């Protein structure tokens, strides 16, 4: 078992003005080591590359975290511990730099937990694992985006809607529903890539906005939590 989480850094071109940290999924329980060829890790390694190509030229680094073990493993919360270690390292190497978090499935749940770090300004959960017990106060003043497949049978779109509804009290929240998509994001991969690119650009106000988040913000509040894509 690896003793520390793995971190890969895709460097910015020029001085670093922001960091996107990418967090992969896992399982409710499991102590097996996360290998570099693990499908949940590879899934987010691909999206890390998508983000990097979109924002590296504007001074944004992309950090990809590989957890020590595959499970959430309550009450230890192993991936949350790994995420906090990664954030501590990031703050040491990039003091004062704002951070945006992108997490899939269990990684989305971790991202929402890590939003209490003062460096975090935006968070995006892809097919996020949420429960009625997850708190939302840490998202206050943090721009929050959720994206869920309408046919996801692993994590609940209904639960992510309820989570987004609770978070609306203190934060700007947008939630997109990818029609016909399931948990692994394989049926309509271009849609997920498009939203993640838009999120990263929007988080740091870099590049050319493509309009998906801007259009979402123009909708009445009641519509911003179930925007069909």
HELIX and SHEET records of a PDB file:
HELIX    1   1 UNK A   39  UNK A   55  1                                  17    
HELIX    2   2 UNK A   56  UNK A   58  5                                   3    
HELIX    3   3 UNK A   78  UNK A   93  1                                  16    
HELIX    4   4 UNK A  106  UNK A  114  1                                   9    
HELIX    5   5 UNK A  137  UNK A  139  5                                   3    
HELIX    6   6 UNK A  157  UNK A  167  1                                  11    
HELIX    7   7 UNK A  189  UNK A  204  1                                  16    
HELIX    8   8 UNK A  212  UNK A  218  1                                   7    
HELIX    9   9 UNK A  221  UNK A  223  5                                   3    
SHEET    1   A 8 UNK A   6  UNK A  10  0                                        
SHEET    2   A 8 UNK A  60  UNK A  66 -1                                        
SHEET    3   A 8 UNK A  18  UNK A  23  1                                        
SHEET    4   A 8 UNK A  98  UNK A 104  1                                        
SHEET    5   A 8 UNK A 120  UNK A 126  1                                        
SHEET    6   A 8 UNK A 143  UNK A 149  1                                        
SHEET    7   A 8 UNK A 173  UNK A 178  1                                        
SHEET    8   A 8 UNK A 227  UNK A 228  1                                        
END                                                                             
